[in-house]
Amino acid sequence: MDLNEKYFSNGSRGFKILNRFYLKYRDLFTRTIFIEFDDFKNQIFLNISGIRLSEDIINEEAYIIGAIKIQCRVQLDKAIRSKKVLSESRTAGTAADGESPSYMEKIETALPDPHIILEGEELLNIINIFKMELKSEERDLLNSMIDEKTRAEIAGEKNSNLNTLDTHIRRLRIRFFSFLKDNGYNYEVYRKYEKYD
């Protein structure tokens, strides 16, 4: 089936739905990456073309049309969130040099740094692999630290004094940094996670 020709070409049912939806919210979409209708249509086509259709689907057209409508709402929600970010940054004031930052600068500063996200995901994967090497008590201690429990809370739960707990935490850190080094990671990157109060 040629998805583009059947549902996204001019005159098709999908095209009409997309066109009406875009025109209805055009003022909002033109403030995002969808300056033209074709940008909007192409994004939704890309999103839907990645869907693998199951053989269990009885009415393929109803399924695709439903997916197009859902994708329209998804893009509208994103545009509304972008508008909210812009209005919040406007009320926060102007830049230090007295000039108001551009729309894209405002959006970029409101979004999380992708490097921080990737670093966090990688750290989570490393910790999960490391956990498999630990004894049950060590795993419980690590989970308590991840849950940001205080030393006093952990000591109370384990019926242990703070000195003993500090020794266990120190040993766990040494093992973790050794694990990072043995697996080729630059453990200096993770030094910020070392301190535990």
N, C-alpha and C positions, 0 to 999 in steps of 0.2 A: 504494500500500500504506500502511495506517495502522500505522506502526511501533509506536506506543504501545499500540494496542489488541491487535496481534498478538503482541508480545513482552514488553510491560511491564505489561499488565493482570493483575489478580488471577486466578490459575488458569492463566495461560499458562506455557509451558516456561521462557521467559526470566525471568519473575517468580519462579518456583520456585528457579531457580539463584541469582538475586540474594538472595532471602530466606534460603536455606540458607547462602550465603557470609557475608552480613551477621551472621546469628545466630552463626556459628562464630567470628567475630572481633569480636563486638559490643563487648567490653570495650575493645578497641583503637580501634575506630571512634568510639565515644562520646566519646573524648578528643580527637577532631579535629572538623571541621565537621559530621560525620555523626552528630548526636545522635540522630536518628530514622532509621528505615529508609527513609522516603520521601525524605529528603535524599540518601541514598546512591543510591537508585534513580533519582531525577531527575538527579543528576550524570552517571550512566552513560548515561541516555537522551540527555542533551544532547551528550555526547561521541560517541555512536554516530549520532545524527541528523545530524551533520555529515559523515558518510561518504557519498561518492558511489559508488553501486554501479555496477560495470562491467557491460556487457552480456555479458562473457565468463564471468560467474559462473553456473555450472550449478545449484548447489544454494544458493539464497539463504538458506534457513533455517539450514543448516549454517554459512554464512558469518556471519550475524548472531549466532547462538548462540556461535560461536567468538569474535566480537568482544566479546560480553558477558563471556565468561570472561576474556579478556585484560584488559578494563577493570577487572574485579574485582581482578585481580592488581596492576594499576597503582595502584589506590586503596589496596590493602593495602601496597604498597611505600612509598607516600607516608606512610601512617599510621605505618609502622615507622620511617621516617626522622624523622618528627615526634617520635615517642616517644624516639628516640635523642638528638635535639637537647635534649629536655626533661631526660632523665637526665644528659646532659653538663653542662647549665647548672645542675642541682641540685648536682652534685659540685663545681662551680666556686665555690660558696659563696653567701652571701646578698648582698642589695643593700647599698649604703653606709649607708643609714639604718637597717639592722638588719632590715628587713622583706624577706621573700622576694618577688621579683617574680612577677606572675601568669603563668599558662601562656602567654597570648598575648604578653605582654611578652618572655618568653623566646624564643618562636618568632620574633617580629619582630626581635629583636636578632641572632638567628642567621642570618636571611635577608639577602641583599645588598640595599642600597638600590636601588630600581628606577630612581631618577634617575641613579645612578652607572652602572647597566647601560645605560640609554638614551644617556647621554653617551658611554660607551665605544663603543657601536654607531655613533653618529653620527660620532664621530671616525674610526672605521675606514672608514666610507663616504667621508668627506671626503678621507682620505689616499689611498684607492684612486683617486678622481677626480683628485687632485693628481698621482699617479704617472704618469698618462697624458700629462702635459705634460713629463715629465722625459726627459732623455737616459739612455742605458743606464747610464753610470757613476754618474749622480746617483741613479738608481733603486736601484742596488746599494748605494750609501752609505746611502740611506734605509732599505733593508731591513736592513742591518747594525745601524743604530741601533734599529730596531724589535725586532730579535732581541737587543737589550741587550748587544751586543758592546762591549768597552771600546775607548777611543780607541787604545790600544796594539795591540790585536788587529786593528782595522781598518787602522791604519797599516802593520802587518806584512803583512797580506794584499795591500795596494795598493802595497807597496814605496815608501811615502811617509813623509816626516818629520811629526812632530806639528804643527808650525806650518802646513804646507801643508794637512794634514787639517783643522785648526781653521778655516782660511779657507774650505774647501769646506763644512764644517758650518755656519758662520755664514751663508754665501751661501744655502745650502739653507733655513735657518730664515727668512731675510728673504723668500725667495720664497714659503715656506709661509704666513707671516703676511700677506703681500701678497695671496696667493690667497684666504685667509679673508676679508680685508677686501673684496676685489673681489666676492666672492660673498655678501656681506651677513652674514657670521658675525661675532659679537663675539669677536675673537681673544683678548681678555683671559681668557676662559674656559679657553683652552688654554695659558696662560702656564706652568702647572705642568709642561707637557711640554717647555718651552723649554730648561731646563738639561740639559746632557749632559756627563758626566764621562768 
